[in-house]
Amino acid sequence: DTYIQLIHLDLLLDQSEFRDFLNLNILSRRDFLNLNLNILSRKRLEDAKNTTTKEKQNKKVIKLNSFRQRYGTRNKVRQSNRQASAHHSNTNKVLDQDAKKHQNSQNCLRVTWPLTKRARKLQLQELEEFHLKAYENSKIYKEKVKCFHDNMILRKEFKLDQKVLLFNSYLKLIVVKFRSKWDGPFIITTIFPYDVVEIRNEATDKTFKVNGHHLKLFHECPTMIEGDVEDLFLVNPTFP
């Protein structure tokens, strides 16, 4: 083989003579056109020269060096466990033991269940009934609490030509501002199904649709009438 001949030539020839031989003979052959000269460098051949192995082992050394240089690894990566991956029997022993314990517990239940006494079986059935009743009771309790909270919610019934206030969701994010979160008042012009209300702005006389959940009734202050006003004068109290 050509690789073995190169190793024997390096033992006989100096570095200069070896290069001349490469230039004259090796490069003229078509098989060595794609051969990387760095693979056959002096350092690699010295490593192969020091090894007292057979011809097949010399081939493996040269191929291994070319493989390392191609993929950028100069030295072999050593592993203490001699495994290609970390998922081997040493790391999976714990999982295997847990699986065996679980399987053994299931086998014990299968074996001991027919041998249990009648009283113990009745106790287990009674415990299961308690669990089912507790689930039913919690379901009934939740339904009652939901009905109670629904009854506590104030229902909004709007009418036409009624004054309402609109909730400004933008001011909800600004906590520092001392401004009211309700804009208005607005006048209801049309009521649509699914809690959609059309309101009109008194200042701009523009109408737009909003969600009915963002509205609340506007309670106006009673107007003062001059005839209903009564003056009261405070007098210093007299002690006996």
Buried (B, 14 or more C-beta within 10 A) or exposed (E): EEBBEBBEBBEEEEEEEBEEBBEEEBEEEEEBEEBEEEBBEEEBBEEBBEEEEEEEEBBEBBEEBBEBBEEEEEEEEEEEEEEEEEEEEEEEEEEEEEEEEEEEEEEEEEEEEEEEEEEEEEEEEEEEEEEEEEEEEEEEEEEEEEEEEEEEEEEEEBEEEBBBBBBBEEBEEEEEEEEEBBEBBBBBBEBEEEBEBBBBBEEEEEEEEBEBEBBBEBEEEEEEEEEEEEEEEEEEEEEE
